């Protein structure tokens, strides 16, 4: 589980960024900055009426994400799509792969994938694929050949002649490493043949048009060796970037900020998810800031995190998010529309690439078992593009609820959470420096206020108080002109003779 946001400085041991690097060398690739949307395909939209969400259902709803028309007011304006595993797999979740170069037939065909990529590119949406390399399915042909005694494939996995923690008994009388589940035998990632297989897999999907990968559970590539894990991740990231220099790689390292920064430093990965900021079982920085109405501490922690991350890896792109498919839904922490809007505008306006989990923009609920965190997206009665809503994945014990109804209902309501997401994301796109700037805290007297300078161009100030308006004098550290206003309650943000008045749950961008 992720720990609370740490303020410790990151390691500066040998191997870190050199002070001799030029500005160009230390700057992240500007092509890789995007607002992302995570989709669990099986619950997004059903194109053939079998109750299972599928690739064609995603394609049919790409205009919901981005029409490709900058003037359109209908779409979310996301430019990146992370698809949880779509490879051949026996499970509903897909994290136990049986064929890394085949589409799960429940989700469609390779032709359907090709169509999705083509239509996404027309809308300037980059698609990244969830890549699970810690383990395969026990039904993968590699593992079956290993059980049959094939020496080549025996060496693809980790074995023991006697029982060990994290190992399961196989039909051949030996024990195989299976840290996640007995149906998921761990790969020996030190094996050159396994690395060659991985290299073929990444090239295959990049050649098919994927824009990069989300790496599952990078902290567990080697369960007993951080050094081996970091070295393998560095090899993997380097391999992908050799195949496509503009590929984007984001990793899941569910750890505290010090560990995440160190992984970023040693692996040179583009991004690692910002778990310390997320709604992380009462430990997340944003969740605590909303609960305590403490904007000042949030600003301090966020600025410290930004500084330490980029000290470790100057080319890092932060990846803030509220929740994902492994976590209770964001609305289970915010509880109401107003707080949900405040959470959205706060994290979407942080530097880096924000990741929205499908349905978050509607306030979908879901908690407990994983199936409840992957409930169907409710499109509404007049579901467009001749698709249907998916049914709940097997085993789900909750029904879909949202703050404000279906997509159709929220699109028609100007005050809905969905339309708030659209508003904030459009602001983010108007000011690309927000995503790419380094931030620093600006000191203010009121603990409810978060004030951050973004490079030399912008100051973003937010009032985390849910009930009280707060006035403050703009100082010489702050920019002096209002560029954008976001007020959850609708009360007006004013600036009069350098006196800024912020209503409850409001944010202002100064330039």
N, C-alpha and C positions, 0 to 999 in steps of 0.2 A: 504494500500500500504506500502511496506517496506521502511523504512527510510534509510538515508545514514549511513555508518558504523560508529558506535559510539566508542569513545575511553574511555568511562567511565568504571571504575572498577565495577565488579559485586558485588552483595550483599554478605556479609559474616555473615548474621544473623544465628541464631540457626537453625539447620536442614540441614546445608551444610556439606560438607565433613570434616571429622575429621582429624586433623593433626596426630593422633595416628595410622591411617591406614598404613598398610604395603605397600611395593612397589607392591606386587602381587594384593592386594585388590584394589588398585587405577588404575590398568592398564586395558584398554579395552580388551575384549576377542579377541585374535589375529585371531580367526576363522572368525570374522565378517568383516574383511577388504576385500573389493572387489571393482572392477570398475563396476559400474551399467549402465544399458541401460533402458530407459523408453520407453515402447511401448503403443501406442493407437491402440489396436488390430484391430479395424474397418478400419484402414488406412494402415496397414502394408503389408499384402499379402492375396490374395483371392484364396482359394484352390478349390472352386467349381463353379466359373464362375458367381456368382450372383452379383458381384460388391462389396460385403461386405468383408472386411478383417475378418479373423477368426482364431481360435486356430490352426487349421491344417496348415494354412498359416504360422503362427509363427513357428510351429514345423518344417515345411519344410525348413525354413531358419535359423535354429539354428546354422548351420555351418558358417553362415555369422558373427555370434556373437562370437562363439568359437567352434572349431572342437573337442576340447578335446585333441588335439595333440600339445604339447608345441613347436614342431618344425615347425608347419604349419605357412606359411607366408600369408595365404589367409584370415584369420579371424581377427576380431577386438581385440580379447583377452579380452573381458569382461567376468566377472564371476558372475554377478548378473543381474537379469531381474526384473524390476518393471512393472507390468501390471496394467494399469488404469482399472476401474471396469469392471469385466467380469460377474457379477451376473445378474440374471433376472431383467430387467428394461424396461420401455416403451420408454426411450429416446435414442438418438444416443450416448450420453456421459456416461450414466450408473451411474450417481451420485444420482439417485433416485431409490432405490432398492425396488423390490417387493418380492424377495425371496433371503435371504442371503446364502442359501445352495443349490442354483441351478444355472446352467450356462445359460446365456442369449442365447436363441435358435438361435438368429442371428449369434452368434459367434461359436456355436458348441454344443457339448454334454459333459456330465461328462466323458464319455469314451475318448473324444478328450483331455480333460484336463489331465486325467490320462496319456495318451500317451505323452503329452507335458512335464509333470513332469518327466516321465521316461527317455525321450530323453535328457532333460536338465541335469539330474543327470549324465548321461553318459558323458556329456561334462563338468561336474563340474560347471554348471550354477545354482545358487540358485535363485528360483523364489519367489518374494514377491508380495502380492496382495494388491490392494487399498481397504481399509476398511473405509466405510462411516458410521459413527455412530451418527453424529449430528441429522440426520433426516432419515426418510424412504420416499418412494414414497407415495402419497395419494392413490395409488392403492394397497398398501401393505395390505394383509389380516388383519394385526393388526389394521390398521386405519379403514378399512371397518367395522370390528367388533366393534370398538369404536363408529363409527357413528350409528351402529345398536343398541347401548345402552348397550353393554357388559361392565360391570363395571371393569372387570380385564383389558381390553384393553383400556378403557377410561383413566385408570391411567398410560398407557404407554406414554401418550402425555401431553402437557401443555395446559390448557384451561383457558378461561376467559368468564364471562357472558356479558362483555361489550367490545366495540372496544378498542384496544390497538395498539401501534406502534409495528410492526413486527408480528401482528396476522392477520389471515384471517377468514372470516365467513364460517362456515361449514353448511352442510345440516340439522344438528340437532339444528340449531339456536344459537349454541355457537361459540366462536372464538378460534381458535387453533394457537399456536405459529408456525410461518413459516418464520423465519428470512431470509432464502435463496430464497424461492420461494413458492407461494401458493400450488404448487404441491409437496412440500417437508415439511410435518409436522415434527416439532422438537420432538425428543424423550425426555422423562423425565429420564435422566440418573441417577437420585437419586433413582429411583424405583428399589427395589431388584429383582423384576421379570424381568425387562429390563436387569439388570446386569447378571442375570442367562441366559437370551437369548444370550447375547453377549459372555458369557463364552462358551456356546455351539458352537457358530459360530466360534470363534477362534480355539477351539479344533478340530472342524470338518475339517477345512482347514489345520491345522498343521498335523493332522492325514493323510490327503490326500497328504501330501508331500510339502506343501508350506513352505518356509524357514523363513517366517515372514510377516510383514505387513507395508504398508505405511498408516499412519493415516491422513485422510483428515481433514483439518481445525481444528487442535487441539485447537487453540486459542478461538474457538467459541462453545466449548461444553456447556458452560454456558455463555450467552451473557453479563450478568451483574455481574459476580463474577469470578475474576481471581483465587481466592483461591479454589473455587469449581472445576474450570476447571483443575487446577494443581493437585488437589487431585484425581479427576476422572482419569486423564491421568496416574498418579502414580499407581492407582488400575489396570488400563487396562494393562500397561506395566508389572506390577508384575504378573498379571494373565497369560499373554502370556509366561513369563519366567518361571513360575511354570509349565506350560504345556510343554515347551521346552526351557531349559536353553540356547541353542545355537540359538534360534530364534532372528532375527534382526528386530528391530522396528525403523522406521524413521518417523518423524512427520512434518507436514506442519504448521508452525507458521509464517505467513507472517508479521513479526514485525521487530523492530530494534534489534541490537545486545544485548542490555541490557535485553530486554524482553525475547529474545531467550535463553540467558544464564540462566536467572532465571527459565524459564520453564525446561531447562535441569537439573538444580540443584534440583528442587522440584519433578520432575517426574521420574528421573533416566532413561529416555529414552536413547536408544543407540545413536540416531542421531536426529538432527533437521536440516532442509535444511538451507543452508547459504544464505539467501535472501540478506543480506547486501552486499555480494560480487557479486551477480548475475547481469545480464544485466537488471536492474530494473528501467525502465522508467527514465533514466538520473541520477538516484541516486545510482547506483551500483558502488562499489569500483573499480572493474576491468574495467568497461566501462569508468569511469572517468580517470583511469590511462592510458588507450589506447588513449582516446581523448586528454588528456593533455600531453601525452608521459612522464608521471611522475612515474617512477618505484620506486623511493625512498619513496614517500608517500604510495604507494601500499604495499611496504615491511613493513613500519611502522604500517599501519593499520592491515595488515594480522597477523603480529607477536603479536600485542596487542589483536586482536580477539582470537588468539590461546591461549594466556596466560589467558585471562579472561574466556573463555569457560571452560578450564580445571581447573581453580581455582574453578569455580562453580560446575563442575562435572568432576572429574579426569578420569572417565571411558568413557567420551564422545568421539564419533567419528564424526568429522566434515563431512558435506555433501555438498561440493561445487558443483555448477552447473552454467550454463550460462542462460538457459531459460527452461520453461516447458510448459505444455499444456494450461496454463492460461496466458501466456506471449507472446509478439511478439517474433518471431523467432530470434535466435542469429544473423543471417546474416543481419537482419534489423538494427543492431547496428554496426556490423563490416564492412559491405558493400562490402568488397573485399576479395580476396583469402589470401593476405599477412596478413592482420589484423586478419582474421579468424584463420589462423594458429598460430599466436602469442597468441590469446586468448586461443586457445586449449592447447598449451604447458604450458601456465601459470597456468590455473586452474586444469588441469589433474595432474600436479606435486605438487599440494598442499597436505598437510597431509589430511588423511581421505578417505572417499568413494566418488569419483566424480560420478555425474549422467549425462549421455549423453541422451538428448532427441532425439528419433529416427529421422533420417534425418539431424540432426545437423552436422554429419560427412560428409554430402554431400553439406552443405550450403543451405538447403531448406529455402525458404522465406515464410512469412505468418504473417499477422498482422490484427488488428482490431477485428472482431467478432471471437468467439472461433472456429467456423468451419474452418476459414482460418489458424488457428494455428495447425490444425490436418489434413493437406492435405495428399494425398496418397504418399507412398514412391515409387519413380520411379526406378524400377529394371532394365529396359532396354528391348530390343527386345528379347534377348535370356534369358528370365526369367527362372531361374533354378527351379528344383523340381516340374515341371508341375503346377505351380501356376500362377496367373495373378495379375497385379496391381489392387488395389482397385480403386473404383471411389470416387470422393470427397463426403464428408458427406453432407446431404441435407442442403441447405442454404449457402454453401460456395460461396464467391463472387470473389475469386482469383483462378488462375491456378498455378500448381506446376512449380516453377523455382528453379534452383540450381546454385551453383558456380561450373561449370565443368561438368554438365550433370548427367546422370543416374549412378546407381551403376556399371553397366557393363562398361560404359565409364570411370568412375573414377578408377575402378580397373585396367584398361589398361593403365592409365596415371600415371607414377611414381611420378609426381609432384602434383597430385590431393590432395584435402583436405582429402578425404577418406584415402589415403595412408599415409598422415601426421598423422592422428589419429592413424592409426595402428602403426606407428613408435613410437609415444610418449607413447602409452599404453604398448608397449613392453619394453621400457625403465623403465616405472613405475614398471613393474613386475620384472625386473632384480634387482631392488633395493627396496625390501619391506620396508626397514627402512624409505623411503620417506613417505609412507602412515602413519606409526606408530610413527614417531618422533615428538617431540615438537620443535618449531622453535623460532629463535630469530633474530632480525635485526642486520646486520653488517653495520656500518656507512661507506659511501663512499662520495666522493666530488661531484659527478655528479648526478643531480636530475633524470636523465633518467634511472639510474641503480637501479635495485632491487637486494639486496644481503641478503640472508637468510641462517643462519646455521640450519641444521637439526640434532638435537641431537649433538653428538660429532663426527659424521662420515662424514657428507657431508655439502658442501656449494653450494647453487644454485644461480647463478648470471644471471640476464637477462637485456638486453638492450631494453628499450621500445621506443627508438628513431626509427622512421620509415625510416630515410634517412641517418643518420650519424653513422659511426663507432666510438666506444669509447674505449680508452685504459685506464687501471688503474693498479696500482701496487697492487699486492696481499699483504695483511697485515698478521700479525701473528694471527689474528682472523679467517682467512680464511684457508680452506684446500688448498693444493698446487699442486695437480695433476689432470689433466683433465681425467674424467671417461667417460663423454658423451658430445656430441656437438649437438645442434639443431640450425640450421641457416635457417631462412625462405627464405632468398635471395639466399642461396647456397654459399655465401662468407665464407671463411674459418675462423674459430676461432683459434687464435694462443696464445700460452703462451711461452714467451721467457724471461728467467732470471726474473721471477716473474712479468713480464709485460703482462697482459692479454688484448688482443684486441678482442672486440666483435663487429661484423658487426650489421647493423640495424636489429631489430627484431630477436634477437638470445638469446639462453640460453645455459649455460654451467653447468655441474655438476662436482664439484671438490670433490675428496676424499683424 
